[in-house]
Amino acid sequence: MADGGFVRLPDSSVVVAMSLPRPEGPGRMRVLVHAQNRARALTRLRNLGLRSVYLRGNASPPTPDEITAVLHHPEGVLWRINP
C-alpha cells in the first residue's frame, strides 16, 4: 500500500503523488504522474509495472515544486528518492 495524494489543476487535470518502497533497497521513492484524472494516473503507473498501486485518501499531496517539475517533464511522469 502506498501513501500519496493528488491535486486538481485549473484545467481539470490532476497530479498524483505516491510514496512507494524502493525496489532495489531500503527507503522509499516518490512517484509523480500528470494525467486527465486519477484513474488514468494510476493506470499509467500500473502500465509501468507498479501493479499494486492504489490511492486512498489525500494524506500527502504533491508540493508546488513537484507539480511544476512534473508539468514541465515531456512524459508527465517523474520519480525521486525520498530524503
N, C-alpha and C positions, 0 to 999 in steps of 0.2 A: 504494500500500500504506500502511496506517495502523498506527501503533503504539498499543497500548492494553492493556487488561486488564479483569478482572471480579472481583467479589466476590459470593459466595453468601451470602444473608442467612438468618437463623434460620427464616424461613417458607418456605424453598426457592426464593424468587425471586432474581433476580440484578440487579446494577447493572453495566452495561458502560460503560467509558470509552474513547473513541477520540480520538487526536490526528490531525487531518486538515489538509491545506493549505487556507488561506483562499481562497474563490472570488474575492474582489474585490481581493486584493493579496498582498503578501509576508507571510510568517509562517504560523502555524498556529492552529487553533482546537480546543478540547476539547469533544467532544460526549458527553453522559451520557444513558443510557437505562435506565429501570427496566422490567423485564418478567419473565414467568414463567420463562423460560430464555434461554440465549444465542442460540439460533436465532431466537426471537421478537424479541429486542432488535435483532438485525441485520436482520430483516425490517422492523421499524419504521423503521430508518434508510434502508433501500432504498426503502421506500414514500414517504419524504420527499424522494427524488431523489438520494440518495447511493448510486448503483448499484454502484460498485466497492469496497465496504466488506467487508473480511474481518478476522476476529480470529484471529491466530496467536500463541499464547503468552499470557503474562500479565506482560509486561515493565513496564507502568506501570498498575497497578490504580488505581481511584478512591480518593481520600483520604477520611477520615471526614467532612470538611466537604462534599465533593462528594456523598457518599452522602446526608447529611442534606438537602442542597439539593434533590436530585432526588426524594427520598421525599416532600418537602413540596410539590412542584410538582404542580398538578392534572392535568397531562397526562403527567407522568413523563418528559419529555424536556427537557434543558437544553443550552445551548452557551455557551461563554465563550472569550474570546481568551486564548491562552497568553501569559504575560509574557515 
